[in-house]
Amino acid sequence: MENAENLIALLVAAPLLGAVVLLCGGRRLDKAGHWIGTLLAAASFVIGLVLFADMLGRGAEERTLRSTLYSWIPVEGFQADIAFQLDQLSMTFVLLITGVGSLIHLYSVGYMEHDERRRRFFGYLNLFLAAMLLLVLADNYLLLYVGWEGVGLASYLLIGFWQHKPSAATAAKKAFLVNRVGDMGLSIAIMLMFTTFGTFAFGPVLEATGDTSEGMLTAIGLMLLLAACGKSAQVPLQSWLGDAMEGPTPVSALIHAATMVTAGVYLITRSGAIFNAAPDAQLAVVVVGAVTLLFGAIVGCAKDDIKKALAGSTMSQIGYMILAAGLGPIGYAFAIMHLVTHGFFKAGLFLGAGSVMHGMNDEVDMRKYGALRKYMPITFATFGLGYLAIIGFPGLSGFFSKDKIIEAAFAKGGTEGWILGAVTLLGAAITAYYMTRVMILTFFGEKRWQPAPDPATAPGVEPGVEAKPGEMPHPHESPKSMTIPMILLAFGSVFAGGFFGIGDRFVNWLAPVTEFEHGHPPIGAAAITSATVAVMVIGVSIAYLQYGRRPVPVTAPRGSLLTRAARRDLLQDDFNHIVLVRGGEHLTRSLVYVDHSLVDGVVNGTAASVGGLSGRLRKLQNGYARSYAVSMFGGTAVLIAATLLMRAV
């Protein structure tokens, strides 16, 4: 296709236009605003498909397209362009963002039907899509930073959309502030890049890594990792993700399953040449991914809130991706492959959770569900397929992508490879456990339904609950606008992994952009696959024995010390409060004391000394002629005495 480059900007322009129209158009658009937002998101997806078809018609080495709109800051020694780069990596993200994003827009038409501010909600969704597309299409780190900050702003608006709920407003602020810590890492990395390479563009920066000191590349890599930890909710900047579930469920599906939390994986993969040349930074990436993988899985085991259980799962699955990206060329492609399959099944799981809440008066406590498979068959089937995919059931998407990451972990070699392989297998077992727990508590067992809560006394209840306080729920299937996206995502949960994984189709697709090396694990691939399936069966069996064969109490038991800690997110907020909040308060007080006592003391003391000296000297100027005559006489006597003394010497 001729002039395909001209279409790239339209990918961003379509949802950006929707955001501007919906947010500035006023109430006259209330009746049609949700369809405007949905159609413009779908238009961006269609443009992505056209560009994808054009890309497939090109040779593997000719698939990178660049488009420069204009030069933002053209001065000598500093060139900042508004320019886009579309290659295999960014195209993968474009199709995921716009495809899944369009389905979530359609789902939101039904889910947000009774919300008075639905038009504004769709405007925020469009704004998020535009910012995320800008992030993955930028051809330089400075423009990527603009999209990065735009994503942070849009997520703040969406998480706190129901700002009349104190919990939602607090969660939005928490997400924004925690992400700002990571954003500082990205800004410092960009500054280091400019001082080192004299440019922000991906090509020149990544090509010059071979001529740069390892220490500088390590510093840049660690700052990029800090940025990735913020957006992708990795340890130690993971505390915002669970609280972000206060936003509407479509927000959880879009931002915290398929798009925003994957930005860190994209950043590390795009900057692969930097990490390949900085082994210490690459090791830090692996450690962060491994720790978060287990951290999120353990947290997910103890949550009774269905959305927060899925949030812990998201944290864990992104940990798999970060770990794979930290393995270098043997893992980059598998990290992105798992990112895509995760986008299908996790978005489907979140939408399924929203469908359950829709039929249960917006109840989120799984202990108050039970037996819903009889009343919500489509939700049960689509959620069940997503469940099978995420636990790695053979033949479904998660099986292919997660199995490749486990193989790559073992292929790291040496003691490190065995440790990472064991961690990934343990994570797979825990994933099977907590997701089976979610399935049993929600769709199986006996009915444990409770009367509808009173929104006035239950701040966690979402607006729009039609049931009156005290009324028992009547679970029912969701409307087609909600079930159709769930069905389409379920197809991706089933078939995407096999389509990408069999024959290394996805690896070959990304190879021209991300380096790839075949790993050589110390044990055969068949043995690793068998071990993966075995730990999955163990996790499912333990969950069934614990929750499927005995009555589930409506009120959670006290639990073990680990369970109680996991319910509180392994005390991450307590740690942050003690180390960061209180530590920051003590540091601030110390700095204020130093400022007042030392800095101001020196300045004020100097001023007082000068004032006192000048006051004493001023007494010599009293206005009396006799005093001046005595001074002159004394001065003359001193000069004569000094002259005579010098001659004598």
SULRA-V316842 format. One record per run of one state. SS is the DSSP state (H for helix, E for strand, L for the rest). FROM is the first residue (numbers start at 1). LEN is the number of residues. Records with the same first field share a line. If there is no record, write none. Layout:
SS = FROM-LEN ; FROM-LEN
This chain:
L = 1-4 ; 25-2 ; 30-3 ; 57-3 ; 63-2 ; 76-2 ; 87-1 ; 112-6 ; 139-1 ; 160-6 ; 198-3 ; 208-1 ; 212-2 ; 232-8 ; 247-2 ; 259-1 ; 271-1 ; 277-2 ; 303-2 ; 327-1 ; 331-1 ; 360-5 ; 369-3 ; 375-2 ; 391-6 ; 411-3 ; 444-7 ; 452-20 ; 473-7 ; 511-14 ; 549-12 ; 568-1 ; 619-6 ; 649-1
H = 5-20 ; 27-3 ; 33-24 ; 60-3 ; 88-24 ; 118-20 ; 141-19 ; 166-32 ; 202-6 ; 209-3 ; 214-18 ; 240-7 ; 249-10 ; 260-11 ; 272-5 ; 279-24 ; 306-21 ; 328-3 ; 332-28 ; 366-3 ; 372-3 ; 377-14 ; 397-14 ; 414-30 ; 480-31 ; 525-24 ; 561-7 ; 569-50 ; 625-24
E = 65-11 ; 78-9 ; 138-1 ; 140-1 ; 201-1 ; 305-1 ; 365-1 ; 451-1 ; 472-1
